[in-house]
């Protein structure tokens, strides 16, 4: 066979082999492309879901204020003299009537003695003029004495009586001044430091320098400024006829909660139009003296009556610009966007004023892994912070399976079909 014919056959065989190989590659690529074009199965996100519950709640409003003493007294001397003794230590607790300071009493004792002598002299004068008047009355009946002499004796007796009353008043004043030389506590409470030391001369009067200050400790005020809306809702006479029925709680700056309970002591007689607030004083017991005037106070005022409200964990609430929303899981396992209006906190939960119904299920954990309209795999849990929900989940009603509420007995599977729990 000529070489030219043999070369042509070899070239034809190589071309056929290349054609068959390229066809296999094309088929393989088209198969892979077709496999890539098929949509992948979307796996439902696993999230924690809790049932929205309703319970009786008390509405609360928080305020900031300062503690004030129920009774605060500036101790000033009522007589002038030399300070000779101080009967307390700085910061002591004193009782009403305890002696605090002593001013040199000797000048006042001498004044008492002089006044007593004056009283005795006046009594003797009155006794003499009284007997003299009695004799004149017997003589005037027998016309044995002139009318003028009788009138003089009668006038002398009246003057002696008036002089005795003046001497007795002077004696009472002297005794009061002697009493004032021993300065006593007008109320029971905690005393401050002595502002004047021994040996100094103190002056009487309202403009004198206070010797010290004394504040009562049995009870204490928490002074707050209440806004108009809260006043109308909680404190106004239309809302509460008895101020002690209003719930008032107190917490200090170093406390987390509100450890003390009190009542409304007084409400001002007008609302300040400039600030839109009214001054309110709440009264709290302070038997241990721990509460001091001037301390920062956190005051919480509650409504006298309770109302029905929905409570959810605040972690289940998302933010969409200026809106708040939750994801509600329906019976098909789909997460739906629901705008809600939030209310005041209640312990570890938050009141929902609008947007939800009792018994609905919301996503409480895994909110960032879910989008509205997506399929979820719910895991029923107790509403975080809700002891009432925990009791309901552990104590089923009659005809209800243990460990789940009636609202959550039917759970959606990953495929979207309902299965019984």
C-alpha positions as CSV (number, residue, x, y, z in Angstrom):
1,X,0.0,0.0,0.0
2,X,1.4,3.3,-0.9
3,X,2.5,5.5,1.9
4,X,0.1,8.3,1.0
5,X,-3.0,6.1,1.4
6,X,-1.7,4.8,4.7
7,X,-1.2,8.3,6.1
8,X,-4.7,9.3,5.1
9,X,-6.2,6.3,7.0
10,X,-4.2,7.2,10.1
11,X,-5.3,10.8,10.0
12,X,-8.9,9.8,9.6
13,X,-8.7,7.5,12.7
14,X,-7.1,10.2,14.8
15,X,-9.8,12.7,13.8
16,X,-12.6,10.2,14.7
17,X,-11.0,9.6,18.1
18,X,-10.8,13.3,18.8
19,X,-14.4,13.8,17.8
20,X,-15.6,11.0,20.2
21,X,-13.5,12.4,23.1
22,X,-14.8,16.0,22.6
23,X,-18.3,14.7,22.5
24,X,-17.9,13.0,25.9
25,X,-16.4,16.1,27.4
26,X,-19.3,18.2,26.1
27,X,-21.8,15.7,27.5
28,X,-20.0,15.7,30.9
29,X,-20.0,19.5,31.0
30,X,-23.6,19.7,30.1
31,X,-24.5,17.2,32.8
32,X,-22.5,19.1,35.4
33,X,-24.2,22.3,34.3
34,X,-27.6,20.8,34.5
35,X,-26.8,19.5,38.0
36,X,-25.6,22.9,39.1
37,X,-28.8,24.6,37.8
38,X,-31.0,22.5,40.2
39,X,-31.9,24.6,43.4
40,X,-30.4,23.3,46.7
41,X,-32.8,22.4,49.5
42,X,-33.1,25.2,52.1
43,X,-32.7,24.0,55.7
44,X,-35.1,25.5,58.3
45,X,-33.3,27.5,61.0
46,X,-33.6,26.1,64.5
47,X,-34.9,28.7,66.9
48,X,-36.4,28.9,70.5
49,X,-40.1,29.7,70.5
50,X,-42.1,30.7,73.6
51,X,-45.8,31.2,74.1
52,X,-47.1,34.8,74.8
53,X,-48.9,34.8,78.1
54,X,-51.3,37.1,79.8
55,X,-51.3,37.9,83.5
56,X,-52.5,40.5,86.1
57,X,-49.9,43.3,86.4
58,X,-49.5,46.5,88.2
59,X,-48.4,49.6,86.2
60,X,-45.3,51.2,87.6
61,X,-43.5,54.5,87.0
62,X,-39.9,55.3,88.1
63,X,-38.6,58.6,89.5
64,X,-35.4,60.0,90.9
65,X,-35.4,62.1,94.1
66,X,-33.6,62.8,97.3
67,X,-34.3,61.7,100.9
68,X,-35.4,64.4,103.3
69,X,-35.8,64.3,107.1
70,X,-39.4,64.3,108.4
71,X,-38.2,66.6,111.3
72,X,-35.1,68.8,111.1
73,X,-34.2,71.1,113.9
74,X,-31.5,73.7,114.2
75,X,-30.5,73.9,117.9
76,X,-30.2,77.6,118.9
77,X,-29.9,78.9,122.5
78,X,-32.9,80.7,124.0
79,X,-30.7,82.5,126.6
80,X,-27.3,84.1,126.4
81,X,-24.4,82.9,128.4
82,X,-21.2,80.9,128.5
83,X,-21.3,77.3,127.1
84,X,-20.0,75.1,130.0
85,X,-20.8,71.5,128.9
86,X,-21.6,69.4,125.8
87,X,-23.4,66.2,126.6
88,X,-23.2,64.2,123.3
89,X,-20.7,63.0,120.8
90,X,-20.8,64.0,117.1
91,X,-23.3,61.8,115.2
92,X,-25.0,60.3,118.3
93,X,-28.5,59.0,118.4
94,X,-30.4,61.0,121.0
95,X,-33.8,60.8,122.5
96,X,-36.4,63.5,122.9
97,X,-35.6,65.3,126.2
98,X,-31.9,64.4,126.4
99,X,-29.7,67.3,127.5
100,X,-27.4,68.5,124.7
101,X,-25.7,71.6,126.0
102,X,-25.4,73.4,129.3
103,X,-25.1,77.2,129.5
104,X,-23.7,78.6,132.8
105,X,-26.8,78.4,135.0
106,X,-25.6,80.5,138.0
107,X,-26.9,83.9,136.7
108,X,-30.3,82.3,136.1
109,X,-30.3,80.6,139.5
110,X,-29.7,84.0,141.1
111,X,-32.5,85.6,139.1
112,X,-34.8,82.9,140.3
113,X,-33.9,83.5,143.9
114,X,-34.4,87.3,143.4
115,X,-37.8,86.7,141.8
116,X,-38.8,84.3,144.7
117,X,-38.0,87.0,147.2
118,X,-40.0,89.5,145.3
119,X,-43.0,87.1,145.4
120,X,-42.6,86.7,149.1
121,X,-42.5,90.5,149.6
122,X,-45.6,90.9,147.5
123,X,-47.5,88.2,149.4
124,X,-46.7,89.9,152.7
125,X,-47.9,93.2,151.3
126,X,-51.1,91.7,150.0
127,X,-51.7,90.0,153.4
128,X,-51.3,93.3,155.2
129,X,-53.5,95.3,152.9
130,X,-56.2,92.6,152.9
131,X,-56.5,92.7,156.6
132,X,-56.4,96.5,156.7
133,X,-59.3,96.5,154.1
134,X,-61.3,94.1,156.3
135,X,-61.1,96.5,159.3
136,X,-62.0,99.5,157.1
137,X,-65.1,97.6,155.9
138,X,-66.3,97.0,159.5
139,X,-65.6,100.7,160.4
140,X,-67.4,102.1,157.3
141,X,-70.5,100.1,158.3
142,X,-70.6,102.0,161.6
143,X,-69.7,105.3,160.0
144,X,-66.5,105.3,162.1
145,X,-64.1,106.0,159.2
146,X,-64.2,108.5,156.5
147,X,-65.2,107.3,153.0
148,X,-61.9,108.5,151.6
149,X,-59.8,106.5,154.0
150,X,-61.8,103.4,153.1
151,X,-61.2,103.9,149.4
152,X,-57.4,104.3,150.0
153,X,-57.2,101.0,151.9
154,X,-59.3,99.3,149.2
155,X,-57.0,100.7,146.5
156,X,-53.9,99.6,148.4
157,X,-55.2,96.0,148.6
158,X,-55.8,95.9,144.9
159,X,-52.3,97.3,144.2
160,X,-50.8,94.6,146.4
161,X,-52.7,91.9,144.6
162,X,-51.5,93.2,141.2
163,X,-47.9,93.4,142.5
164,X,-48.1,89.8,143.6
165,X,-49.2,88.7,140.1
166,X,-46.3,90.7,138.5
167,X,-43.8,89.1,141.0
168,X,-45.1,85.6,140.2
169,X,-44.7,86.3,136.4
170,X,-41.1,87.4,136.9
171,X,-40.5,84.2,138.9
172,X,-41.9,82.1,136.1
173,X,-39.7,83.9,133.5
174,X,-36.6,83.4,135.7
175,X,-37.4,79.7,136.0
176,X,-37.8,79.4,132.2
177,X,-34.5,81.1,131.6
178,X,-32.9,78.7,134.1
179,X,-34.5,75.8,132.2
180,X,-33.3,77.1,128.9
181,X,-29.7,77.1,130.2
182,X,-30.0,73.3,129.8
183,X,-30.6,72.8,126.1
184,X,-32.5,69.5,125.4
185,X,-33.4,67.5,122.3
186,X,-36.8,68.5,120.9
187,X,-37.2,65.3,118.9
188,X,-35.6,61.8,118.8
189,X,-33.0,61.4,116.1
190,X,-29.4,61.7,115.0
191,X,-27.4,64.8,116.0
192,X,-24.7,66.5,114.0
193,X,-21.4,67.9,115.3
194,X,-21.2,70.7,117.9
195,X,-20.6,73.9,116.0
196,X,-19.6,75.9,119.1
197,X,-17.0,74.6,121.5
198,X,-16.8,74.9,125.3
199,X,-16.1,78.3,126.8
200,X,-17.7,80.4,124.1
201,X,-20.4,82.9,124.8
202,X,-23.6,82.2,122.9
203,X,-26.3,84.6,122.2
204,X,-30.1,84.0,122.1
205,X,-32.3,84.7,119.2
206,X,-33.3,83.4,115.8
207,X,-30.3,85.1,114.1
208,X,-27.8,83.4,116.4
209,X,-25.3,80.7,115.2
210,X,-26.9,77.2,115.5
211,X,-25.1,75.1,118.1
212,X,-25.9,71.9,116.0
213,X,-28.6,70.3,113.9
214,X,-30.9,67.3,114.7
215,X,-32.8,65.2,112.3
216,X,-35.4,62.5,113.1
217,X,-34.7,59.0,112.0
218,X,-37.9,56.9,112.7
219,X,-39.3,57.9,109.3
220,X,-37.9,59.6,106.2
221,X,-39.3,61.4,103.2
222,X,-38.4,60.7,99.6
223,X,-39.1,63.9,97.7
224,X,-39.9,63.5,94.0
225,X,-41.3,65.5,91.1
226,X,-44.2,63.6,89.5
227,X,-45.2,64.4,85.9
228,X,-48.8,65.4,85.1
229,X,-49.7,62.1,83.4
230,X,-48.5,60.0,86.3
231,X,-50.3,62.2,88.7
232,X,-53.6,61.8,86.9
233,X,-53.0,58.0,86.5
234,X,-51.8,57.1,90.0
235,X,-52.1,59.9,92.6
236,X,-55.1,62.1,91.8
237,X,-58.1,61.8,94.2
238,X,-60.2,60.3,91.4
239,X,-57.7,57.4,91.1
240,X,-57.1,56.8,94.8
241,X,-59.1,58.0,97.7
242,X,-56.6,56.6,100.2
243,X,-53.0,57.7,99.7
244,X,-51.7,54.7,101.7
245,X,-53.3,52.4,99.1
246,X,-50.8,53.7,96.4
247,X,-47.9,51.4,96.1
248,X,-44.5,53.1,96.6
249,X,-41.1,51.4,96.5
250,X,-37.7,52.8,97.3
251,X,-34.2,51.8,96.2
252,X,-30.8,53.3,97.0
253,X,-28.0,54.1,94.5
254,X,-26.1,50.9,95.5
255,X,-29.1,48.6,95.2
256,X,-30.4,46.8,92.1
257,X,-34.1,46.5,93.0
258,X,-36.5,48.3,95.4
259,X,-36.1,46.9,98.9
260,X,-38.3,49.2,100.9
261,X,-42.1,49.8,100.7
262,X,-43.8,53.0,101.8
263,X,-46.8,55.3,101.1
264,X,-47.6,58.7,99.8
265,X,-47.2,61.2,102.7
266,X,-48.2,64.4,101.0
267,X,-49.0,65.9,97.6
268,X,-48.5,69.6,96.8
269,X,-51.5,71.8,96.3
270,X,-50.5,72.9,92.8
271,X,-48.8,71.7,89.6
272,X,-45.9,73.8,88.4
273,X,-46.8,74.9,84.9
274,X,-43.2,75.6,84.0
275,X,-42.0,72.0,84.6
276,X,-45.3,70.2,84.3
277,X,-44.6,68.4,87.6
278,X,-46.1,68.3,91.1
279,X,-44.1,67.8,94.3
280,X,-44.8,64.6,96.1
281,X,-43.4,63.2,99.3
282,X,-43.4,59.4,100.0
283,X,-42.8,58.2,103.6
284,X,-40.7,55.2,104.4
285,X,-39.8,53.6,107.8
286,X,-36.2,54.1,108.9
287,X,-36.0,52.2,112.2
288,X,-32.3,51.2,111.7
289,X,-31.3,54.8,110.7
290,X,-29.7,53.6,107.5
291,X,-31.5,56.1,105.4
292,X,-29.9,59.6,105.7
293,X,-31.3,62.9,104.4
294,X,-29.7,63.9,101.1
295,X,-29.2,60.4,99.8
296,X,-30.1,59.7,96.1
297,X,-33.4,57.8,96.0
298,X,-35.0,55.7,93.2
299,X,-38.7,55.7,93.7
300,X,-41.2,53.5,92.0
301,X,-45.0,54.3,92.1
302,X,-47.6,51.7,91.2
303,X,-51.2,51.9,90.4
304,X,-53.7,50.8,93.1
305,X,-55.5,48.3,90.8
306,X,-54.2,45.6,88.5
307,X,-55.0,45.0,84.9
308,X,-54.6,42.2,82.3
309,X,-51.5,42.5,80.1
310,X,-49.3,40.5,77.7
311,X,-45.7,39.9,78.8
312,X,-42.7,38.8,76.7
313,X,-39.0,38.7,77.0
314,X,-37.4,41.9,75.7
315,X,-34.7,39.9,73.9
316,X,-37.5,38.7,71.5
317,X,-38.1,42.3,70.3
318,X,-36.3,43.6,67.2
319,X,-35.8,47.1,66.0
320,X,-36.7,48.3,62.5
321,X,-35.8,52.0,62.4
322,X,-38.3,53.6,64.7
323,X,-40.5,50.5,65.0
324,X,-40.4,47.5,67.3
325,X,-41.3,44.0,66.0
326,X,-41.4,40.3,66.9
327,X,-41.4,37.2,64.7
328,X,-44.6,35.2,65.2
329,X,-44.4,31.5,64.3
330,X,-47.6,30.1,62.8
331,X,-48.9,26.6,62.6
332,X,-47.0,25.9,59.4
333,X,-43.7,26.9,61.0
334,X,-43.3,30.2,59.1
335,X,-41.9,33.3,60.9
336,X,-44.1,36.3,60.3
337,X,-43.2,40.0,60.9
338,X,-45.4,41.6,63.6
339,X,-45.1,45.2,64.7
340,X,-45.7,45.7,68.4
341,X,-46.1,48.6,70.8
342,X,-44.1,48.1,74.0
343,X,-45.0,49.2,77.5
344,X,-43.3,49.4,80.8
345,X,-41.0,46.6,82.2
346,X,-42.4,44.0,84.6
347,X,-39.5,42.3,86.3
348,X,-37.5,40.5,83.6
349,X,-40.4,40.8,81.1
350,X,-41.9,43.7,79.2
351,X,-45.5,44.6,78.6
352,X,-46.9,44.5,75.1
353,X,-49.6,47.1,74.7
354,X,-50.5,46.3,71.1
355,X,-49.6,43.9,68.3
356,X,-49.9,40.4,69.9
357,X,-52.5,38.1,71.3
358,X,-52.3,35.6,74.2
359,X,-51.3,32.1,73.1
360,X,-49.3,33.2,70.0
361,X,-45.8,31.9,69.7
362,X,-42.8,34.2,69.1
363,X,-39.1,33.7,68.5
364,X,-37.2,34.4,71.7
365,X,-33.7,33.1,70.7
366,X,-32.1,33.0,67.3
367,X,-33.9,36.1,66.0
368,X,-30.8,37.1,64.0
369,X,-30.9,33.8,62.1
370,X,-34.4,34.2,60.8
371,X,-36.0,36.5,58.2
372,X,-39.7,37.3,58.0
373,X,-41.4,34.7,55.8
374,X,-38.7,32.1,56.3
375,X,-39.3,28.5,57.5
376,X,-38.1,27.7,61.0
377,X,-37.7,24.6,63.2
378,X,-39.2,25.7,66.5
379,X,-38.0,24.5,69.9
380,X,-40.6,25.3,72.5
381,X,-39.1,26.9,75.7
382,X,-40.4,28.7,78.7
383,X,-40.7,32.5,78.2
384,X,-37.4,33.7,79.8
385,X,-38.1,35.4,83.1
386,X,-41.6,34.0,83.4
387,X,-42.3,31.8,86.4
388,X,-46.0,31.6,85.6
389,X,-45.2,30.1,82.2
390,X,-42.9,27.6,83.8
391,X,-45.7,26.5,86.1
392,X,-48.1,26.1,83.2
393,X,-45.6,24.0,81.2
394,X,-44.9,21.7,84.1
395,X,-48.5,21.3,85.2
396,X,-50.7,20.4,82.2
397,X,-54.4,20.8,82.2
398,X,-56.8,17.8,82.0
399,X,-56.5,16.1,78.6
400,X,-53.3,17.9,77.7
401,X,-49.9,16.2,77.3
402,X,-47.3,16.9,79.9
403,X,-44.6,19.5,79.2
404,X,-46.4,21.7,76.7
405,X,-49.3,24.2,76.7
406,X,-52.4,23.8,74.6
407,X,-51.2,26.6,72.3
408,X,-48.1,24.7,71.5
409,X,-49.3,21.0,71.2
410,X,-48.9,21.0,67.4
411,X,-45.4,21.6,66.2
412,X,-44.5,22.1,62.5
413,X,-41.8,19.8,61.1
414,X,-39.0,20.8,58.9
415,X,-41.1,20.0,55.8
416,X,-43.9,22.2,57.0
417,X,-46.3,19.4,57.9
418,X,-47.8,19.4,61.4
419,X,-46.8,16.6,63.8
420,X,-48.1,16.0,67.2
421,X,-45.7,16.6,70.0
